[in-house]
Amino acid sequence: MDPRDGRGLDRREFAKAAVAIGGASALSACLDRLPGGREIPTGGDPSSLPDRQHAWSERIPNDDHGNDVMPRHHVLLYLDYAGDGTPTANERETVETALQSLERAYEHSNDGLLFTVGYSPSYFDRFEDSLPEAVDLPAPEPLSSFEDPAFDEQDVLVHLASDHGDVVLEAESALLGERDAANDREMDADLVGVLEKADRRTGFIGNGLPTEHHADEDVDGIPDDADIDEESPLFMGFKSGFTKNQATEDRVTIQTGPFEGATTQHVSKIRLRLDDWYGEQDRDDRVAEMFCPAHAENDVVEGVGENLGDGTNVNECPADLDETAQEYGRVGHNQKTANARDDDDNPIILRRDFDSTDGGEAGLHFLAVQREIGDFVETREAMNGTDATENPAIRQRVNNGILEYTFVRRRGNFLLPPRRHRALPTPRPE
């Protein structure tokens, strides 16, 4: 079947553009271009779903090496509580009914809809009680000497994800009361009058999507002649999310207290400036700075890194940054972040990030879940590579992994409660 519908744009390309634009008109246009007879699988009884909101791994496919394959389309919907004081029992019931409506409308999978609902420190500040000791949820702050981000202090963050652009659009519209039904099922409630939209961000991840966006859009931050690998799932030309480099869902789950089964979420909005990445650096340079110089020297990485299997083989990179700095005059990104591990040598954050062209700029929404926000802070400090700058060849943002090409614009911290407490929770739920 010819994927074009006679009106110029490939349907997949149009879906990407529609997600970025958002709104009822974009959804209507997107649905109008879908092939006849396509069905999105419906959900079932919400009580059958796992209590952990972040339990996605069993609901999404794996690649040939067992790595999780994230949904292709994403919407980050930032919301504020519309009332005064603290939420009421009726408002909690309304929010939970709306969320369960989505779970009945869509299968809990990449082919249907996956979503989480998180709450910021600012949300919990309205209560007299504090969060229990088991929850590490500080206010966001700068995490390096060279960044000056704005902070996301909205009350609520809803993350919507699906392989189908029209699904995240429809789910968003249904939650905001712009549509009465989702996947042909009438909504039992929406968020109108309880939560108000404060911001909206979008993104994508998947083989070929960065190349398509680069070809279809005038994206600031990527040179016109950038040789992005056609199989790359991300703008920087390499795959990520290798299983051996990721914390497990168990590792990132809070184990005790009223929020047992929860996790914390950090989201950074990062602008990418890849003119030098593709203009001045050749492929070996990019491998050296993304992984480590030894990988470039030994031709370890082929293409986007598919040959690496389920890990980046970072154990083949010298663990001592000084040694690498002295020999090569640079250090690699993965080489640095591999130093952020627990006492059992396990990774401590689970990345679920994705690229973006919001505002016509190449960007990355770095979304990670971890047991404590402190785990993310530790990982970011390792990425900063400050100790490596003792070598005169390495400066804070030059020859120091990928820091030269990434600029943090916003940061936010959130708690993803277990499903039983996800609707406007108190800090001390029973």
N, C-alpha and C positions, 0 to 999 in steps of 0.2 A: 504494500500500500504506500502510495506517495504521502510522506508526512506533511506536505504542504496542503493548505486548504484553499489555495487560490487567492489569498489576500496578502501574500508577500512573505510573512514570517513563518518559519517552522513552528509547529505547535509547542515544541519543547522550549524554543527560544522565547516564544510569547509568554509561556507560563513563568519563566524567570523574570521577565520584565513586569508581568502583572503582580508578582509577589512583592517586588521592590516598590511598585506604585501603591498598592493596597487600595482598600475601599470597595464599596459595593459595585461601582462601575467597572473596576478592574476584574473583579470576580465574575461579573456578568459576561464580560468580553471573553474571559478565559474559558468559562463553561460553554460559551457559544462555539468555541473552536475545538472542543473535544470530540473524539470519534464517537459515533452513535453506538450504544450498546455497552459502553464501558461501565463496569460496576466497581465501586469501592467496597471492600468487605465491611460488614457492620459489626458492632460490638455485641456484648452480652451483659450479663449481670456484673456490675462494678465490684461486687463483693468477692468475685473470683480473681481479681487482679492482685498482684503482690502489694504488700503494705509499703514497701520502699518505692517512693516515686522515681528514684533514679535507677530502678531495676530494668534496664533496657537490653542488656546483653543477650538475654534469651529471646528477645522479641525482634532482633534485627539480624540480617544475614552475616555470614562470615565470608572472607575471601578464601582462596585456595590454601592459605597458610594459617587459617584460624583467626585472623585479625577481624575485629568488628568492622562492619561497613556502615557508616552513619547515614541516616536519611539525607536526601539531596537538598531539600528546601527547608528553610528555618525562618521563623519570625520570633523576635524578642519583643514582647508587649509589656511595657512598663506602666503601672497603674498606681493611683493614689486612692486612699480611703476617702469616700465622699462625705462621711458623717463627721460629727463632733464627738470628742471624747473617745470612748472605746467601743468596738463593734458589739452589736446586740446578738442575742441568740437567733432572732429572726433573720438577721443579715447573714449569719453563719449558715443557716439552713438554705437561704437563697443561693449563696455562693456554691455550697456543696451540691445542690440540685442542678445548678448550671454545669458544673464539672462532670457530674454523673450523666447528664444529658449527652455530653460529648462522648463519654465512654460507651454509652449505649449506641450512639450513632456510628462510631468508627471502631474498627478492630484496633486493639492495642498492639500496633506493629508499624514497621516502616511503610507497609503498603496501605495502612489506614492512617492512624494518627498517634503519635507519642507526644506527651506534654508533661511539664512539671510546673509547680507553683511554688515560688520562693518568697521569703519575707526578709526585709532589710533590718539592720539595727534601728533605723529611724522608726520603722513600724512598731517595734517592741518598746521604744522609748515612751510611748503614750501610756503604758501600764505602770502601776506602782511597783509590781514585782519585777525582779530581774530574771534573766534567763538562768537556767540551772548551770552548775559548774561544768557539766559534761558538754555544754555547747560553747564553742569558741567562735564568737561572731563579733569581732571588733568593727568599728566604723572604718571605711576605706581610707587609705592614706598613700602618699607617694612611696614607692618601693625601690627607688634608686635616687642618686644624687642629681641625675640629669633629666628627670621628668617632672612635669608640673600638671598632672591631670586634673580635670574636673571630676567630681564624685557623684555617683548615682545613688541618691538617697530617697528615691521613690519608694513607696511602701511595698509594692508587690511587683514581682517579675514572673510573667507567664511565658514559658518557652514552648513553642509549637514546632513540631518537626514531622515531615512526611516525605516520601519519595515523589509526591504529587503536589505541585504548586497550588492547584485549585483547592486541595484539602486544607492546607494551612490558612489560605485566604477565607474559605468558607467557615472554618472553625473560629477564626478571629472575628468575622462579622457576626456570627451567631452569639458569641460571648458578649459582644458590645451592643447587642440588641438591634443590629442592622439587618438581620435576617431571622425569620421565624423558625427555620428548620435547618438541620445539618444532615447531609447525606440522606435527604428525603424523610428524615424523622423530625417531628416537631420538637422544639426545645421546650422543656418543662419550666425553665427559668433562664434569665440572663443576668449580667452584672450591672445593668443600668440602675442608677440610684445608690449603689453600694460602692462600686469602684469606678474611677474615671481614668480614661487614657491620658497618660502624661508624656509618653514617647513611644516610638516604634522603630525597630531596627530589623534588618533582614540579611539573609546570607544564603550560601550554597556551598556544597562540597561534593565532589564526585569526579571520576575520570572524565576529562574533556570539558567540564564546565568552565574552568578558568580560561581555557583557550577560546571557547565560544564567547564568553563575556568580552575578552580582549578583542576579538574579531568584530563583535556586534556593537560595541559601545565605545565611546570616547572616554576612556577611563584615565583620570589623572593619577600619576604615580607609576605607570607602566609605559616604557617607550614603545612606539609604534612597531619597531622592528624586534621586539623581545622574542627570543626563541623559546617560548614556553613549550615544554614537551606536551604533545597532544594527549598523552595519557595521564598527565598530572592532575591530581584532585585539588591542588592548591596553587595559588599564584607563584609561589617561590620555586615550583618545579619539582618538588619531591613529595612522596606520600608521607603520612604520619600515622600515629595511632597504632604502632606496632605493639602487640600484646606484651612482649617482654619489657617494654618501656612504659607500660601503663599499670597503675594500681588496679587491683581487683575491686569489684563492687563491695565485697566484704571488707576490704581494707579501708575503704572510704566511709564506711557506715558507722554512725554513732552507736555505741554498744550498751550504754546505760542511761538511766533516768527516764523522764516522761517523754523525751524525744528519741528514745531508742528506735532505731530503724531509719532515722533521718540522716542527712549529710549536709555539708555546707557547700556553697557554690560561689565561685568568683568569676566575674565577667569583666574583661578588659576590652575596650574599644581601641584598636590599634590601627593607625594609618601606616600603609606601606609606601615607601619611596624606593622603587626598584630600578631607577635609571642606571645607577652604577652597578647594581646587582647583575643586570643584563648587558650594560654598556661597557663597563670597564673590566668586569670579571669574566673569565672564561669558565667552562664547565668544571675544570679541576679546582679553580678558585672557589666556586660555589659549593662543591663537595667538601672542600677543606673547611669552609666556614659554617656549613650546615651540620656536618658530621664531625670530622677532625682531619687535620692535614695528613695523617698516616693513611686514612681511607683513600684520599686523593692519590697519594704516592703509590699505593698498592692496587689501584683500580678495583676497589671493593664494591663500589656502587655502580650498578648498571641502570640506565634510563632513570625512571622516577624512584628506583629503589625496590622494585618488585622482587628482585633476586635476593634481597636480604631476608625474605621469609617473614618470621614473626618477631624479629628484633633488629636493631641497627648495628649489632656486633660491636657495641661500644667498648666491650672488654678488650678489643684489639687496639683501642686508642690508649695512649699512655695516661694513666690516672693522674699523674703529676703534671699539673699545668705548666710549672716552671720548666720541666724537661721539654715539653712541646714548644713552649715559647722560645727557648734557647735554640732548639734545632730548626724550627720552621718560621719563627717570627710572627706566629698567629696561633690562636686556639679555636676549637670548634664549639658550636652551640650544643650539640648532643653530648659532647665530651664534658662540658661544664655541668649541664643539668643532671647528668648521671650521678653526680656527687650528692644529690639530694635524695637520700634513701633512708629507710628506717634501720633499726638495729639488726634486722634479719636480711638486710641488703635488698629490700623490696622497694619499688617506686611508691611514692606517697600521694600522687595526684592522678586523677583519671581525666584525661583531656577529651573534650567533645567540642572542639572549636571548628570554625568554618569561615570561609572568605566572604567578602562583601564588596558591593559597589555603591553603597548608600552615598548619596550626595555626589555621585560621579567620581568618587575617589576609591582607589584600590585600598582595601582594608581587611582586617582580620578581627573577628569577634572571638577572643580567646576565652572560651568557657571551660572551666575545670571544676570537678567536684572532688572533695577531700574531707576527711573526718574533721579536721580543724583548719580554719583559715591560716593558722600558723604553718601548716604543711605547704600551702601555696606560697607563703612569704619565704619560707626556706628555699623552695624551688626557684623563686625569682631571684633571691640573693645569689644562688649558685649561678644562674644565668648571667648576672651582672659581671661575674668574673673579675671582681675588683682586685683580688690578689694577683691576678696575672699582669696587672698594669705595672707591677714592680719591674718588669722587663721593659726597657725603653722602646722596643719595637711595638709594644701593645699599648694602646690608649683606651680610655674607657669605652669609646664607641668605634674604634678603628682596629682592625685585625683581631677583634674580640667577638667571635661568633657572628650573629646576625644583628647585633645591636645597632649597627650603622644604618640599617634599612627599616627599622621598626620604631614607631613613635606612639607612645601611649597617650590617648586623648581623654579617656574616661576609665574609672574603676568603680566597681560595686561589689559588695558582699551580701550574700543572702543565705538564709536557712531553708532547706527543703524538708519540711516536716514529713513524717510518715503519713501515708494517705489518710489515716484515721484522724489526723489533726491538721489537715491541709487548708481547711476553710477558716480563715481569720483567727488563727490560734491565739491563746493567751500565752504568756511566758511560762506558766506553770499548769499545763493542762492535766486533768486527771488521767 
